[in-house]
Amino acid sequence: MISIILLSAALTASADSCQPASTLDAATLLRRAVQATGLDRHRTTVLKLRAFDVTQHTFESDRTYPPSLAEVKSFDEWFDASTGAERIDSHATIAGYEFDDSTIGGADASYAIRDTALVASESTHGMLYETRPLNVWAMLEDWLAATDVRVAARCQYRDYSRVVLTRRGVRGEEQLYVDPKTGYPIKLDRVEPHYLWGQLHVEFVYSTWERVGDAHLPGSTFRLEDGTTMVTRTFGERRFVPRDSVPSLTVPARSTAMAIALPAFLAPTKPDTVRVSNSVYLLRNRGFAETIALARDTVFVFDATQGEARVQEDSAWIAKLFPGRHPIVLVVTDLAWPHVAGVRAWVARGATIVAHPAARDFLSRVVTRQWTLAPDLLERRRHQVSFRFRAVADSLLLAGGNIVVFPIDGVASEVALAAFVRPSRYLWASDYVQNLREPTQYVDEVVAAVARMGISPAMVAAEHTPLTPWDRVAKLAERPAAP
């Protein structure tokens, strides 16, 4: 099924159709790609490179359309061609924050480096799965280890005819486009599962080839998702160094390959409850808090994170805390992708969606997206449900005025909402109260919005902030910024 999807993508990418290429030998073509790049000539040395990744963070940008927030990461990488192991020491910068990280891994497992210890990490393995093919030698090493490589077709790609090889990858069929006239790999194609979109058509493109000693490597590589460039990797210095002059590249032996996991904050573990009042509860796990409230026989859910499994957990708590049948209203306060991963599951259960007017088109795309790789509940109920949407303009009164939903509307919080449960004097601050140690732009804007609305919260909580007295947040906004 996946190979059909990939070939269809190749066909639609070009006016020229793919043609059979059954007379070609896959092993010969793959070996030629290895020789063209020089991989086999450097089994006794280590490739040391410096590079920069510019990664589009569309999943957490302030709009659902370009331009997007970008992370810029500089890193040093060591790649051992004899084992396929790679170590990456990186420094990332994004929106006023900086992070350092070190990882080591291969096709079967990945580890976070903490001082001198290696910490096995399925989420790190998932992260490196998404970027490992940007190193063309790492990609070829993984293909050399496969026993099922075959020729699929000859297809037009980037103005020239390419031979397409196929193999079974870790998560399904992969296709490698090879230039028949030179032997160089041009593109790796595959479909990856995704927590919000169901699946992504992912392409790794190898471009601007350069000679490095007696090897040949791309000057840039790219990761595209559904046709949009999400990662641009630009290489700087590349050289070959003796194995005894580099950090350890030994990856612990394993009997089975490590599972590929989402980041821990996306894991839909069972949430604990925090009582706000008899009719309002926080549902909190390691990644996210949400709020559920019963008002005039309707259950209001403030945000739906972590996908269908989290919605199942939340539904179980709703049934226990608020027995009986109740209409469901989901208030979507913020459009970061992890924050809306449960929207489809609530729509499948008949919920009405309340959100900012600017959210309508994006949420409609989330709901109408077809999940073909692993159909979810919405996909299975596609013909039984509809997308019911209510927009919040200046404000929206729900449950006879017991719940007030309003835009925050600061310059850093445009198209974001907050919600106030009047009987409990409880404010749900979306993701816009995060840091309770010092003043922030977000806190200033939430406090200003509360004043504009003329409401008087007693308690506040947010996706990453525990139940907190409102006075503590209000005083942060009054405190002058540090010099």
C-alpha atoms as one frame of an Amber mdcrd trajectory, in Angstrom:
protein
   0.000   0.000   0.000   2.740   2.473   0.974   4.784   1.694  -2.139   1.714
   2.504  -4.243   1.366   5.838  -2.420   5.029   6.663  -3.017   4.906   5.770
  -6.689   1.732   7.823  -7.044   3.584  10.770  -5.520   6.365  10.302  -8.053
   3.855  10.225 -10.871   2.065  13.369  -9.761   5.381  15.197  -9.250   6.115
  15.006 -12.961   4.212  15.078 -16.200   6.192  12.003 -17.285   5.017   8.624
 -16.042   7.185   5.979 -14.434   8.297   3.116 -16.639   9.200  -0.496 -15.808
  12.909  -1.162 -15.246  12.886  -4.888 -14.531  16.048  -5.562 -16.521  18.212
  -3.564 -14.080  19.944  -5.149 -11.086  19.287  -3.509  -7.713  22.481  -4.723
  -6.023  24.602  -3.357  -8.864  22.892   0.042  -8.744  23.239   0.301  -4.966
  26.898  -0.732  -5.099  27.508   1.897  -7.769  25.964   4.585  -5.504  28.285
   3.502  -2.694  31.308   3.706  -4.976  30.276   7.065  -6.479  30.065   8.693
  -3.051  33.292   7.093  -1.793  31.697   5.342   1.193  33.618   2.089   0.677
  36.950   3.905   0.477  36.637   5.216   4.031  35.820   2.196   6.165  38.960
   2.677   8.244  38.494   6.379   8.995  35.766   8.575  10.462  33.959  11.332
   8.584  34.044  14.503  10.692  31.731  17.250   9.563  30.292  20.539  10.730
  26.825  21.501   9.598  23.806  23.712  10.229  20.148  22.683  10.239  17.387
  25.219   9.756  14.186  23.490  10.833  10.752  25.021  10.353   8.733  24.803
  13.565   5.335  25.086  11.912   3.907  23.001  14.740   4.365  25.835  17.265
   4.413  29.008  15.188   2.110  31.940  15.919   0.261  31.352  12.662  -0.740
  28.291  10.676   0.719  29.781   7.499   4.199  31.081   6.551   6.458  32.501
   7.730   7.150  30.004  10.464   9.280  29.990  13.558  12.637  28.366  12.745
  15.198  26.559  14.851  18.829  27.037  13.838  21.122  24.246  14.977  24.878
  24.092  14.566  26.519  20.755  15.179  29.599  18.618  14.890  29.064  15.075
  13.659  31.297  12.031  13.548  30.219   9.154  11.298  31.860   5.728  11.386
  31.426   4.155   7.961  32.419   0.727   9.274  29.485   0.518  11.724  26.980
   3.168  10.638  27.240   4.844  14.049  27.048   8.618  14.276  27.620  11.008
  17.154  26.153  14.524  17.073  27.017  17.372  19.447  24.644  20.250  18.774
  23.740  23.768  19.850  20.225  24.954  18.960  18.813  28.476  18.987  15.119
  29.331  18.733  13.074  32.372  19.767  15.357  33.563  22.538  16.252  30.110
  23.879  19.401  28.033  23.421  19.970  24.321  23.991  22.911  21.952  23.876
  22.544  18.251  23.194  24.654  15.202  22.425  23.420  11.930  20.946  24.868
   8.761  19.508  23.125   6.058  17.560  22.672   3.987  14.467  19.887   2.362
  12.502  18.845   0.101  15.410  19.164   2.266  18.526  19.898   5.779  19.801
  21.221   7.159  23.065  21.330  10.514  24.790  24.837  11.306  26.053  24.842
  12.535  29.652  28.423  13.276  30.724  30.072   9.897  30.084  26.865   7.819
  30.314  24.705   6.626  27.437  20.982   6.763  28.178  18.846   4.581  25.942
  16.014   6.710  24.584  13.198   5.658  22.269  12.183   9.299  21.805  15.763
  10.176  20.785  15.629   7.245  18.362  12.421   8.680  16.933  14.024  12.103
  16.512  17.117  10.667  14.799  14.958   8.447  12.581  13.555  11.652  11.104
  16.987  13.170  10.383  19.417  10.277   9.888  18.881  10.133   6.080  20.105
  13.746   5.806  23.553  12.104   6.068  23.761  10.381   2.696  26.373   7.883
   3.916  24.232   6.875   6.899  21.317   6.362   4.523  23.408   4.213   2.155
  24.793   2.177   5.055  21.233   1.334   6.111  20.345   0.283   2.561  23.442
  -1.893   2.293  22.219  -3.821   5.348  18.870  -4.596   3.712  18.300  -7.959
   2.047  15.195  -7.060   0.038  16.390  -4.204  -2.201  14.858  -4.404  -5.663
  14.235  -2.174  -8.672  10.743  -0.670  -8.674  10.659   1.575 -11.753  12.337
   4.287 -13.771  10.768   7.681 -12.955  11.252  11.291 -13.955  12.454  13.400
 -11.026  14.040  16.854 -11.073  14.177  16.988 -14.880  15.928  13.639 -15.384
  15.118   9.953 -15.487  16.012   8.146 -12.222  16.000   4.486 -11.296  13.890
   3.834  -8.207  15.025   1.164  -5.758  12.747  -0.070  -2.998  13.185  -1.860
   0.314  11.282  -2.496   3.524  12.362   0.138   6.054  11.832   0.292   9.800
   8.326   1.747   9.380   7.370   0.609   5.910   8.385   0.822   2.281  11.177
   3.218   1.287  12.302   4.236  -2.177  15.721   5.448  -3.259  16.059   7.449
  -6.479  19.430   6.866  -8.159  20.806   8.750 -11.147  21.570   6.057 -13.770
  24.130   8.148 -15.659  26.393   8.884 -12.650  25.304   6.450  -9.947  24.635
   9.135  -7.321  21.651   8.913  -4.956  19.258  11.786  -5.586  16.346  11.287
  -3.204  14.985   8.992  -0.491  11.196   8.692  -0.343   8.970   7.264   2.390
   5.704   7.709   4.273   5.944   8.420   8.009   3.110   8.265  10.553   2.186
  11.575  12.178   0.213  12.308  15.349  -1.835  15.146  13.770  -1.878  14.503
  10.025  -1.999  10.696  10.120   0.858  10.315   7.671   3.375  12.474   5.817
   5.002  11.948   2.444   8.658  12.588   3.321  11.466  13.223   0.828  15.181
  13.565   1.552  16.854  15.380  -1.329  20.643  15.316  -1.919  21.879  18.413
  -3.723  24.936  20.438  -4.779  27.431  17.570  -4.800  31.044  18.369  -4.020
  34.351  16.517  -4.009  35.867  16.030  -0.542  39.272  14.411  -1.040  38.495
  11.193  -2.893  34.873  11.181  -1.703  31.795  12.936  -3.079  29.190  14.400
  -0.738  26.218  16.775  -0.996  26.797  20.387  -0.023  23.163  20.551   1.133
  20.429  18.074   1.949  16.760  18.692   2.591  13.807  17.073   4.327  10.456
  17.783   2.669   7.079  16.927   4.204   4.113  16.795   1.831   6.123  18.888
  -0.609   7.180  21.606   1.868  10.838  21.992   2.891  10.989  21.468   6.649
  14.733  20.971   7.222  17.592  22.513   5.271  21.003  21.113   6.170  24.040
  23.057   4.981  27.448  21.466   5.380  30.604  23.297   6.312  33.980  21.670
   6.913  34.187  17.944   6.100  37.291  15.860   6.573  38.413  12.347   7.387
  40.109  11.682  10.712  41.651   8.589  12.364  39.293   6.583  14.559  41.555
   6.943  17.587  41.323  10.759  17.506  37.533  11.091  17.845  35.050  10.585
  20.698  33.837   7.045  21.241  31.490   5.847  18.511  30.646   2.559  20.196
  26.923   1.882  20.326  25.855  -0.833  22.819  24.967  -4.124  21.179  21.278
  -5.061  21.138  19.444  -8.250  20.296  16.460  -6.321  18.892  16.000  -2.910
  17.339  14.825  -0.100  19.604  11.245   1.077  19.216  10.630   4.505  17.708
   8.697   6.738  20.100   7.212  10.219  20.150   8.746  12.811  22.482   7.793
  12.179  26.103   5.540  15.255  26.259   3.332  13.696  23.561   2.923  10.363
  25.382  -0.786  10.049  26.325  -0.235   8.557  29.766  -3.182   8.327  32.144
  -3.844  11.781  33.646  -4.305  12.547  37.324  -7.138  14.779  38.495  -6.796
  18.057  40.373 -10.037  19.335  41.851 -10.750  23.025  41.272 -14.376  22.843
  42.412 -17.244  20.352  42.397 -17.740  20.994  38.690 -14.225  21.846  37.457
 -11.183  19.559  37.306  -7.701  19.642  35.863  -6.602  16.501  34.036  -2.799
  16.456  34.141  -0.136  14.033  32.953   3.576  14.461  32.351   3.091  16.291
  29.065  -0.037  18.441  29.344  -2.847  19.597  31.575  -6.372  20.127  30.302
  -9.540  21.299  32.035 -12.996  19.735  32.118 -16.004  21.609  33.507 -19.689
  20.754  33.846 -21.990  23.733  33.327 -25.744  23.522  32.717 -25.538  19.826
  31.786 -22.846  20.416  29.138 -19.276  19.230  29.589 -16.708  21.777  28.427
 -13.215  20.538  27.583 -10.499  23.168  27.437  -7.969  21.903  24.865  -7.379
  18.411  23.518  -3.744  17.345  23.473  -1.825  14.145  22.694  -4.295  12.543
  20.299  -6.979   9.896  20.393  -5.517   7.864  23.256  -5.538  10.940  25.525
  -9.149  11.656  24.563 -10.050   8.108  25.616  -8.436   8.701  29.003 -10.193
  12.052  29.388 -13.522  10.529  28.388 -13.154   7.909  31.112 -12.614  10.641
  33.714 -15.567  12.649  32.402 -17.806   9.605  32.728 -16.619   9.058  36.300
 -16.705  12.685  37.473 -19.850  13.748  35.591 -22.021  10.598  35.213 -24.730
  10.505  32.573 -24.961  11.703  28.995 -23.817  15.248  28.346 -23.190  17.279
  25.206 -19.488  18.016  24.729 -18.012  21.388  23.771 -14.289  21.509  23.051
 -12.695  24.943  23.481  -9.521  25.156  21.392  -7.427  27.977  22.800  -4.191
  27.595  20.835  -3.243  25.982  17.523   0.161  24.467  18.295  -0.079  20.986
  16.806   0.398  18.993  20.042  -2.355  21.124  21.614  -4.947  20.117  18.988
  -3.942  16.489  18.428  -7.179  15.323  20.081  -9.539  17.484  18.020 -10.308
  14.710  15.532 -11.237  12.281  18.300 -13.629  14.764  19.933 -15.224  15.576
  16.568 -15.698  11.841  16.056 -17.567  11.800  19.382 -19.895  14.578  18.280
 -18.297  17.523  20.094 -18.855  21.126  19.028 -15.603  23.060  18.530 -15.213
  26.600  19.879 -12.165  28.540  18.689 -10.884  31.825  17.310 -12.233  32.688
  13.815  -8.678  32.410  12.436  -8.604  28.771  13.564 -11.506  27.614  11.403
  -9.592  26.836   8.198  -6.745  25.077   9.992  -9.030  22.952  12.178 -11.107
  22.130   9.116  -7.948  20.824   7.431  -7.130  18.762  10.518 -10.597  17.212
  10.478 -10.847  16.616   6.729  -7.344  15.141   6.414  -7.593  11.479   5.414
  -5.685   9.063   7.630  -4.787   6.327   5.161  -1.845   4.726   6.958  -3.674
   3.886  10.209  -7.310   5.108  10.126  -8.318   6.685  13.436 -11.767   6.904
  15.023 -12.766   9.917  12.926 -11.732   8.157   9.722 -13.804   5.138  10.672
 -16.806   7.360  11.463 -16.225   9.760   8.585 -19.774   9.531   7.184 -21.496
   9.728  10.567 -20.094  12.972  11.963 -19.836  16.632  10.996 -17.545  19.513
  11.902 -19.553  21.921  14.093 -17.683  25.161  14.728 -18.456  28.283  16.788
 -16.185  31.292  16.454 -15.098  33.589  19.294 -14.928  37.219  18.216 -14.756
  39.799  21.040 -15.922  37.131  23.505 -18.378  34.269  23.730 -20.698  33.486
  26.627 -21.480  29.812  27.110 -23.724  27.941  29.567 -25.814  31.026  30.236
 -22.764  33.164  30.896 -21.154  30.777  33.384 -18.255  30.320  30.984 -16.610
  33.211  29.171 -14.218  32.536  26.293 -12.216  35.520  25.058  -9.187  36.375
  22.910  -5.978  37.262  24.724  -5.036  39.494  21.792  -1.597  40.734  22.771
   0.994  41.075  20.054   2.526  37.710  21.094  -0.835  36.046  21.701  -2.910
  36.917  18.670  -5.504  34.256  17.708  -5.113  32.641  21.158  -7.971  32.341
  23.666  -8.444  32.073  27.419 -11.511  30.815  29.269 -13.084  31.821  32.585
 -15.442  29.638  34.627 -17.380  32.286  36.495 -18.913  30.278  39.391 -15.486
  28.868  40.336 -13.579  32.070  39.512 -11.187  29.833  37.590  -9.122  30.984
  34.603  -7.789  28.592  31.979  -4.823  30.444  30.508  -4.134  28.114  27.578
  -0.356  27.895  27.048   0.189  31.543  27.885   1.119  31.332  31.552   4.256
  29.205  31.581   6.948  30.819  33.706   6.001  31.782  37.280   9.531  32.806
  38.266   9.789  36.083  36.385   7.731  38.454  34.217   7.131  37.382  30.624
   5.428  38.838  27.596   2.798  36.102  27.757   1.935  36.822  31.397   1.682
  40.559  30.706  -0.762  39.916  27.893  -2.932  37.458  29.839  -3.167  39.881
  32.774  -4.081  42.713  30.388  -6.793  40.559  28.762  -8.279  39.664  32.145
  -8.423  43.368  33.061  -9.996  44.212  29.703 -12.719  41.610  30.287 -13.449
  42.872  33.797 -13.245  39.424  35.379 -11.699  38.502  38.742 -10.046  35.073
  38.788  -9.131  33.431  42.064  -7.166  30.545  40.550  -5.438  29.943  37.222
  -3.929  26.960  35.420  -2.497  26.299  31.983  -1.166  23.426  29.907   2.208
  23.503  31.656   1.319  25.429  34.836  -0.277  23.848  37.936  -3.277  25.281
  39.737  -1.992  28.622  41.063  -3.487  31.619  42.898  -4.229  34.352  40.388
  -2.593  36.991  42.595   0.768  35.347  42.033   0.404  35.746  38.254  -0.949
  39.289  38.490   2.003  40.375  40.646   4.439  39.093  38.001   2.957  41.520
  35.492   3.406  44.364  37.998   7.051  43.560  38.630   9.522  45.595  36.543
  11.632  43.619  34.139  15.176  42.771  35.194  17.809  45.128  33.722
